[in-house]
Structure formats: structure tokens, C-alpha cells
């Protein structure tokens, strides 16, 4: 697949290249970080690194596709989201599970709901399902995840934690899942029901959202895990 020389005004192509480099760097940092934290934090940090690795592979292909064709079919993004978003939910589960035991049924509920969330949006956006129905199912699934994060067992464990670094880490993770993930249904709504938006602008928003939702997510976990590991030495 051929590539073209990037122009200074081609912001959309620049964000694809930015995400490729940033996710690769974050992957290396997070995988190295598994050696800097205590045993209980190795799994969530490694999972965060796996999220950015999958994203890097996606952006390697996506950046070439965008530069060659100027298009980004929905299926390319959703293939990545089918993996990264359930992985992030699992990462959040194991992050809280490092503080206190959680039900295995909670893990499977969150995993299934996260898959349903992405699948419904994909089916709706590609007209394999009524777009309104896909939007509503995806929205309900996301709200269920937020309910577990804020008011469920994970929220209770975080609220009872006396470790300030872990409490702050969970705060940032919860903020990312709430505010950062809100970009996806919002863009879905604008593109599908509010007159649409230029593809290059939509890709800029999606790319920058992934920058926060995946890289900042992983760095928040690594920072909290390192602070907790350091305080216990």
C-alpha cells in the first residue's frame, strides 16, 4: 500500500501518524513497567500495555489506508474497538481486584456488556441494524458499565480504600471511561442523526479520543501501581 508525503495542513493524516508513534511508545513503557511494580499490579499494567499494542497495530494499518485512499471504513475502527474496549474493562476490573476480591460473575458481565456495546454501535453505524436501535443499545450498555464503576462493587472497593494513590488512580480511570468514552456515542449521534460531519474531522476526533482513552488510561494505571509499590517497599 503506497503512502504519500504529509503536508503541514493535513491534520487528519498527522493524527494517524501521531497515534501510531504514541501507542508504540506507550506499549514499550507499559510492558517495561510490569517490572517496576509489585506482583499484584503486574496483570493490570500488562493488560494496559496489550490495549496500546492492539491500538498500535490498528494505527499501523489505518495510517497507511488513510494516506493511500483518504477513507477510513467503520469496520477498521470497530475491529480494534472490539478488542481494546473489552480489554480496558478487564483492566479496570483487575485494577480494582488488586485492592479487594471481586466476583468472577462481575468480570463476565462487564466483558459481555462491553462487547455488546461495541457490536451494537457497529451494527447500527453500518445499517446492519436500525441505527437508532444500535445507538440505544450501545448507550444502555455503556451506562451499565458506568453504573458498575460508580455505584457497584468496584466503586465500593475504591471508596473504602485508604491508599491515596490508588484512590486517585481509580478517579482518573473512572473519568476516562465516563468523559473520554462519551466521545464515541456523541460522534455516532452527530454522524448518524445530526446531519453528519466531514470524514477528516471525524477521524481527528476519534484519533485524539483514542490518545486519551487508551494511552492516558494505561499511564494512570502504571502511575498508581508504581506509587503503591514504592510505598510498600
C-alpha positions in Angstrom: 0.0 0.0 0.0 1.5 3.3 -1.1 1.9 6.3 1.2 2.2 10.0 0.4 4.2 12.8 1.8 2.3 14.5 4.6 1.5 18.2 4.2 1.7 20.6 7.1 -2.1 21.3 6.8 -3.1 17.6 6.7 -4.0 17.3 10.3 -6.1 14.1 9.9 -3.1 12.2 8.5 -0.9 13.7 11.2 -3.1 12.4 13.9 -2.9 8.8 12.5 0.9 9.0 12.5 0.8 10.5 16.0 -1.3 7.7 17.3 0.9 5.1 15.7 4.1 6.5 17.4 2.3 7.3 20.7 0.7 3.8 21.1 4.0 2.1 20.3 5.9 4.2 22.8 3.1 3.6 25.4 3.3 -0.1 24.8 7.0 -0.3 25.4 6.7 1.9 28.6 3.8 -0.2 30.0 5.4 -3.6 29.3 8.7 -2.3 30.9 6.5 -1.0 33.7 5.5 -4.6 34.6 9.0 -4.9 36.1 8.7 -1.8 38.2 5.5 -2.7 40.1 4.7 -5.3 42.8 3.2 -8.7 41.8 -0.4 -7.8 42.3 -0.2 -4.9 39.8 1.6 -6.8 37.0 -1.6 -8.1 35.4 -3.5 -4.8 35.1 -0.3 -3.0 33.8 0.3 -5.8 31.3 -3.3 -5.6 30.1 -3.0 -1.9 29.7 0.1 -2.5 27.5 -1.8 -5.0 25.5 -4.5 -2.4 24.8 -2.0 0.0 23.4 -0.3 -2.7 21.4 -3.5 -3.7 19.7 -4.1 0.0 19.1 -0.6 0.4 17.6 -1.3 -2.5 15.2 -4.6 -0.9 14.2 -3.0 2.5 13.6 -0.2 1.0 11.6 -2.7 -0.3 9.1 -5.1 2.6 9.4 -2.5 5.3 8.8 -1.4 3.6 5.5 -5.0 3.1 4.4 -5.9 6.8 5.1 -2.9 8.2 3.3 -3.5 5.9 0.3 -7.2 6.4 0.0 -8.4 9.2 2.2 -11.0 6.9 3.6 -11.5 5.0 6.9 -14.3 2.5 6.7 -16.0 1.9 10.0 -15.1 -1.8 10.2 -11.4 -0.9 10.6 -12.0 1.1 13.8 -14.5 -1.4 15.2 -12.2 -4.3 14.7 -9.8 -2.5 17.1 -12.5 -1.4 19.5 -13.9 -5.0 19.7 -10.6 -5.9 21.3 -9.4 -2.7 23.1 -12.6 -1.7 24.9 -13.4 -5.1 26.5 -9.7 -5.3 27.4 -9.9 -1.9 29.1 -12.9 -3.1 31.1 -11.0 -6.2 32.1 -8.0 -4.0 33.0 -10.2 -1.8 35.2 -11.7 -5.0 36.9 -8.2 -6.4 37.7 -7.0 -2.9 38.9 -9.8 -2.8 41.5 -9.3 -6.6 42.1 -5.8 -5.9 43.3 -7.3 -4.0 46.2 -10.0 -6.4 47.1 -11.6 -9.6 45.7 -14.3 -9.2 43.2 -16.9 -11.6 41.9 -16.0 -13.6 38.7 -19.5 -13.0 37.6 -18.9 -9.3 37.6 -16.0 -9.8 35.3 -18.1 -11.8 32.8 -21.0 -9.3 33.0 -18.7 -6.4 32.3 -16.9 -8.3 29.5 -20.2 -9.3 27.7 -21.7 -5.9 28.1 -18.6 -4.2 26.7 -18.8 -6.5 23.6 -22.5 -5.8 23.2 -21.8 -2.0 23.4 -19.3 -2.1 20.6 -21.3 -4.6 18.5 -24.5 -2.6 18.7 -22.7 0.5 17.6 -21.1 -1.2 14.7 -24.3 -2.8 13.5 -26.1 0.5 13.8 -23.4 2.6 12.1 -23.2 0.1 9.2 -27.0 -0.2 8.8 -27.0 -3.9 9.7 -29.4 -2.8 12.4 -31.7 0.1 12.7 -29.2 3.0 13.5 -31.4 4.3 16.4 -31.6 0.8 17.9 -27.9 0.3 17.7 -27.3 3.7 19.3 -29.7 3.0 22.1 -28.3 -0.5 22.9 -24.8 0.8 22.8 -25.8 3.7 25.1 -27.5 1.4 27.6 -24.5 -0.9 27.7 -22.1 2.0 28.4 -24.4 3.3 31.1 -24.5 -0.1 32.7 -20.6 -0.1 32.8 -20.7 3.3 34.4 -23.2 2.1 36.9 -20.9 -0.7 38.0 -17.9 1.7 38.0 -19.6 4.3 40.1 -22.2 2.5 42.2 -21.3 -1.2 42.0 -18.8 -3.3 43.8 -15.8 -1.6 42.2 -17.0 1.8 43.3 -17.4 0.5 46.9 -13.9 -1.0 47.0 -12.4 2.2 45.7 -14.3 4.3 48.2 -13.2 2.2 51.1 -9.5 2.2 50.0 -7.2 4.2 52.3 -4.5 4.3 49.7 -4.5 7.8 48.3 -2.5 6.9 45.1 -4.9 4.1 44.3 -7.9 6.2 45.0 -6.6 8.9 42.7 -5.8 6.3 40.0 -9.3 5.0 40.1 -10.7 8.5 39.9 -8.8 9.2 36.6 -9.8 5.8 35.2 -13.4 6.4 36.0 -13.2 9.9 34.5 -11.7 8.5 31.3 -14.4 5.8 31.0 -17.1 8.5 31.6 -15.9 11.6 29.7 -13.5 10.0 27.3 -15.8 7.2 26.2 -18.6 9.7 25.7 -16.9 10.9 22.5 -17.9 7.6 20.7 -21.7 7.7 21.1 -21.6 11.5 20.6 -19.8 11.1 17.3 -22.2 8.3 16.4 -25.1 10.6 17.1 -23.7 13.5 15.2 -22.7 11.4 12.2 -25.9 9.5 12.1 -28.7 11.8 13.2 -27.4 15.4 13.3 -26.5 16.0 9.7 -23.2 14.2 9.6 -19.7 15.6 9.7 -16.7 15.6 7.3 -14.8 12.3 7.5 -11.4 14.0 8.1 -12.8 15.9 11.1 -14.5 12.8 12.4 -11.2 10.9 12.2 -9.3 13.7 14.0 -11.8 13.5 16.9 -11.7 9.7 17.1 -7.9 9.6 17.0 -7.5 12.2 19.7 -10.1 10.4 21.8 -8.1 7.2 21.5 -5.0 9.1 22.6 -6.7 9.9 25.9 -8.8 6.8 26.3 -6.1 4.3 25.7 -2.7 5.9 26.4 -3.8 8.1 29.4 -5.8 5.1 30.7 -2.7 2.9 30.8 -0.4 5.6 32.2 -2.9 6.2 35.0 -2.7 2.5 36.0 1.1 2.4 35.8 1.4 5.6 37.9 -0.9 4.3 40.6 0.7 0.9 40.6 4.2 2.3 40.9 3.3 4.7 43.7 1.6 1.8 45.7 4.6 -0.5 45.0 7.0 2.2 46.1 5.1 2.9 49.3 5.1 -0.8 50.3 8.9 -1.2 50.0 
